[in-house]
Amino acid sequence: MVRSLLGTKIGMTQLFDENRKVIPVTVIDMNGWFVTQVKTKENDGYSALQVGLPRKRYRDKPFSFDWLKDKKKFFVHINEVVLGEDSSAAASGKQLRLKDLALTVGDNVHVAGKSRGLGFQGVMKRWGFSGGPGAHGSTFHRKPGSIGNMCSQGKVVKGKKLPGQHGYRRVKVKNLEVAKIDETLNCLFVKGAVPGKKDTLLFIERQL
């Protein structure tokens, strides 16, 4: 068994429980991940599995060990996952399935991924500043305001909230409940939202 797996975000939908209550869920696709290398303490100093997701043009083809000779050509993503106590999944060329994570409905998982990139944004959208008056006489509007007040030679304090790149950073959401497991489609349904947009690479870790 493994303690973590990788998947791609499909999107959000909703499920209904036995009381007909709506549960917002995120669907995560766990298909297509193959073991590309087994790392052991003897050779690498730690135990882990290197896994890869084939590029779209190779996903309908059976796995070939020739792919391992040129990983960048055949795999779009290559990452490592933590190997559990049971090392039965430790074999190159094996396709990992959702059942290898040993999850059940009601378990909690941690999900990490890159958030949506929103480009260069001002202080109002990036940090939630209220901004100045919207009247015609105002010369403030959406500006950040004074940034060097009471500082010698107009020095800007380190860490000052200013305009800049917004989003596209690694975000980890903890303790998301597993709402449904579809082993036929190899998809995981977790309650709530996870970082990123469609097809975002996600790192799913089983809570110990």
Number of C-alpha atoms within 10 A of each C-alpha: 17 24 19 22 25 27 23 20 22 15 17 18 13 14 14 11 9 6 6 8 10 11 15 16 23 21 24 25 22 22 18 20 23 22 23 25 17 19 17 14 9 8 9 10 9 12 18 21 27 19 26 25 24 23 15 12 8 13 15 10 9 7 16 8 11 9 16 18 9 10 16 14 11 19 21 12 15 17 14 19 19 16 24 18 10 10 14 11 19 23 14 16 19 14 18 22 18 22 14 17 18 13 18 13 13 13 16 20 21 17 24 20 22 19 18 16 13 12 11 12 15 19 19 15 14 17 13 9 14 13 14 14 12 11 9 7 8 9 11 13 15 16 16 17 13 8 14 13 12 9 10 8 8 11 11 14 11 6 6 9 14 16 16 12 14 18 17 15 14 12 15 17 15 15 16 20 18 20 23 18 18 12 12 7 11 16 21 23 23 27 22 18 15 27 21 23 17 13 13 19 19 22 20 24 21 17 14 7
